């Protein structure tokens, strides 16, 4: 009987089939960027939001749209601009002459997967419209609270903050993203593959080539399965110690919050499941530490001037720790 229970617990075949299906669908269009796709799927399973940063033209928006298309749920896209208002995101009360009353017309954020394109081109007032939604999965407008549909996920793209016309996102908002994914330029061979692939597509639309691999009910069920993953106490101690190191490191001005600890734990559970295991290993934790922390720490000014990056400091912290085995 115990063996049967253990077998039931480790049956991750449905999850692995779904992940493989999504990755195969996206590979029909996207060349390379395997790390970005893997992290987006992990965030979907861990009930987290994703911030994708890269220069224009590296398929940030296209990849986000393809992931949304591969999951058969509601999808909306919001293009952030400097003149965008909070009501353009949340919605606004509209007067109904028949009822002689106001009705709330929901904005584009009321969907399952919401693509916020170029999120750092809107000012702080508009950014704040997403704070409650991302953390509490609800929006309060004119004193009334509206719950978001489940599953709910924000996929946001941003251009590097050094670019013209961008605003640095507030720390409170950055902390609400499970991952920050930095998208590099493709290699020369990958660029050749991109040209060949899109040339061979001819008049076929990229979105028409993608078939849904999951629906809302299966996403919810898989998320519940992820939460039951086994994490040994020594690994929880390792996560806590790692986060504590960010608060006491000479190169870091502002360390990570407890939300970062939970993010690493939940993300590593999703990674373990995607690797076919019902238990978390140190490698699962190490694979998510950098994308979880790189947007949550602020470097000391002198380190920034030296050209040291957040990724460099995170690597230093990990190298200075004893990784449990």
N, C-alpha and C positions, 0 to 999 in steps of 0.2 A: 504493500500500500504506500509506504514511504517512497519507494522508487517511482511509483506512478505519479505521486504529487510532485516530485522533483522533475520528472519528465515534462509534466504539464507546465511547470514553472519556466523551464528553459525553452519552451516551444516559441521561438521567435521567427518562425518561417514566414508567417504572414507579413510581419514587419519588414523582414529582409527582402521579400518579394516586392513589396511596395516601394522600398527605397531603390532597389535595382531598376524597377520599372520607371521611376521618375528620372533617375540618372540616365537611363538609356534614351528616354524621350528627349531630354535636354541635349544629349550628345548628337542628336540628329542635326542640331543647329549650331550649338556652341562648341568651338574648338578649344581644347585646354580648359583652364579655369576650374579644374576638378576640385580644388580646395574650396573655392567659393561655393560651388554647388553642394558639396558635402556639408559645409557649415550652415547653409540655408536650410537644408533638409533637417539637420540636427536641431536647429532653432524651431522649426515647425513642430517637431516631435516633443521638444522641451517646453513648448508654449512660451516662446520668447520672440522678441523683435530683433531685426537686423539692420545695421547701418552699413552701407556699402560705399566706400570712398575710392575714387579714381578719376583720372583726367577724362574729359569727354571722349567718347568713341571707343571705349574698351568693353562694351556690351553689358554695362551695369543694369540699365533699364530693361534691355532685351532679356537678360537672364532672369530678372525678377518677374517679368511678364510670363516667361515660359514656365517657371515654377508654379505660378498661380494657375496657368492653364492646365498643368499636369495634375492639379488638385481640383476636383469638380465642385467648387464652392463659389460664392459670390466674390466678385473682383471689382475694384474701382481704382482709378488713378487720379491723383491730385498733383498738378504741376505748381510747385511753389514759386512765387514771384514776389518782388519787393512790395507790390501794391495789394497782395492778397490779404483779406481780412479774416478774423476768426469765424465769422458767420459763413464765409465761403467754404469753410471746412466742416463746421458743425451743423449748419443749417440755420434757418431763421423762422420765426413765427409769421404766418401769412394770414391776412384777414379773409374770412369766408363770409361773403355777404348773405348767403342763404341762412347760415346759422347765426349770423351777427356775432361772430366770435373769432378769435385767433386760433389757427391750427399750426402746429409745428411741422414744417417741411424739413425732413431730415437731409443733411448734407452728404457729400460723397464718402465721408469717413465711416458711415454706417454700412459696412460690408464685412466680408470675412477676411479677405486678404487685401490690404490697402497699400498701394504703391505710392509713396510720397516722393516725387521726383525733384531732385535738386533742393533738398530740404533746407540747406543753409543759404538759400537765396531769399528767404522770407525773414522779416524782422522778428524781434523777440515776442511781440504781442501775438503774432500768429503762431509762433512756436508753442506758446503757452496753451493753445487750444488742444494740443496733443497730450499734455502732461497727465491729466486725469484719465483720459481714455487708455493710454498705454499701460498705466499702472493698475487701475481699478476696473478696466473694461466697462466703463460707463461714462456718460457725458451729462453734465448738469447745465441746463439752459432755462433761464427765467424761473429758477427755483424748482424745476422738475428734473428728475433723474431718468435717463434713458439708458437701458442696458444694451451692450453690444451683442451681436449674434455670436454664437460659438460654432467653430473656432474663430478666433480673431488674431490677426497678425499684421504688424506694420513692417513693410520692407521699404526702407528709405535709402535714396542715393544722394551722395553729395560730392561736389567738386572739392579739391584740396583748398584749404582755407587761404592759401596764398593767392588764389585766383581772384580776378577782378569781380566785384559785385557780390561777394559772399560774406555771411555773418557767422562768427563762431557760435556754435550751439551752446546753450547754458549747460553747466555741469549737471543740473537736476534732470535735464532731458537726456543727456548722454548716458547717464546712469541707468536709464530705463531700457536701453538697448542691451540685449543679451550679448551680441557679438558686434564688433566693428571689423569688417573685412576690407583689407586694402588690396585693390585690384591692380596688378602690374601690367605693363605693356606685354603683348605676346612676343614670343621669340620669333626669329626670322622664319623658321620652319613652320611654326604655328600660323604665322601671317600668310604664308604661301597656302597652307591648308584652308584658311578662311577664304581666300580669294577663289580657290578651286571649288570649295563647297558652295559658295553663294553663286558662282558662275553656273554650276551644274543645276542649281535650283530653278533657274530660268524665271518663269512667271509664277511659280508656286510660292504662296505666302508662308513665312516661317511659322506663324501661329496655326495655320491649317495642318501642319505636319505633326502637331502635338496631340496625343490622345490622353484623356484623364486617367490617372492611375489610382487615385484615392477620392473618396467623398467625405462629407462632413462627419458622418457617423463613424467611419473607420479612423479618421484622424483623432476623434475624441477617444475612441477605444484604445488606439495605440498610445496616446498620451497617458492614459490611465495605466497601461502596461509598463511604460517607462518609469513611472513613479515607484513601482515595486522592485526596481533593480536593487541588488545588494551592494552596500558600500561598507567596508570594514572600518572599524573605529580608528585604526591607525591612518587610514586615508583621509578621514574627516579631520584628524589632528594635523595631517600634512597640509590640507587646504587652509585650515585656520592659521597655521604657522606662516604659510606663504602670504596670506593677506596681511597678517601682522607685520611681516617684513616690509611690506610696501609703506607702512605708516612710520617706519623707523629707519628708512634708508636715506643716506646722505644726499643722493641724487634726486630724491622725490620731495616736492613741496607739499603735495596733498596726496595721501594714500587712498586705497580702495575702501569702500564701505562694506558692511555686512551683506548688502545686496549682492556684492561681487562674490562673496563666499557661496551664497545660495546659487548664483549663476554658474559657478564652476562645478558645483555638485550636480545640478540638474543637467547641465550640458554634457558632463562626463557620463552620466547615466544614459543619455541619448546616444553618445558615441559608442558606449559598450554594447548597447542593443543593436546598433547598426553594424557592429563587428561580430554579431551573432552570439553575444554572451549575456547572461543575466546578472553578471557581477562586474563591478568597476575595477580596473587595474590602474596603476600609476601612469601607464602610457596614455590611457584615456584622459586622465587629468591633465597631463602635460600637453596633449594635443589641443586642448581648449584654453589653456591659461592665457596665451598671448592675445587671441581675439576677444577674450572676456575682459582683460585688464587694460589693453592699450588705450582705450578711450576713457578709462576711469581714474587714471593717475595723472597728476600734473607735475612736470619736472621742475626742479629748481632753475631759476633764470640763468645761472651761470652754466649749467649743463646744456640748456637749450642753445646758448651762445656758442658752446663748443661743438655743436652739431650732433650731440648724442640724442638718439631717438628713444621713445618709450619702449620699443621692442628690444633695444640694446639693454636697457636697465632691467627689464623683466628677465631676459636671458641671464644677466649677472646674478640676479636673486636666485634663480633656479640652480645655477651652477654652484652657488655657495651653500646649498641645502643638501641634506641627506635624503635622497628619494627612497621611500620604503619599497621593499621588494618582497 
